[in-house]
Amino acid sequence: MVVTRITIDVNDEWLEAARDVLGTETKVATVNEALSSFAVRKKAKAILAALDSAEMDYAGSADAWRFGGGRDLASVVENAREPRSA
């Protein structure tokens, strides 16, 4: 991790509000956590954009995921009712 030392003027009200929301104890931790939060948002936005650009075929998915969905779940129910052996 590369760290840059800077001197900045920060609105005290906003800094305190950010400390309350982020649960940080120091000014440095608050600024770093806020910057990290925005970096994570940027990364998440890029991931969602990549997912949005992928073509997806959902044909028949409603039938596959509704109750039953073509799968026999009887053995799952039976196994759940059987007492566990010690």
Secondary structure, DSSP 4 states (H G I P E B T S, - for coil): -----------HHHHHHHHHHHT-SSHHHHHHHHHHHHHHHHHHHHHHHHHHHS----TTHHHHHSSSTT---HHHHHHHHSPPP-
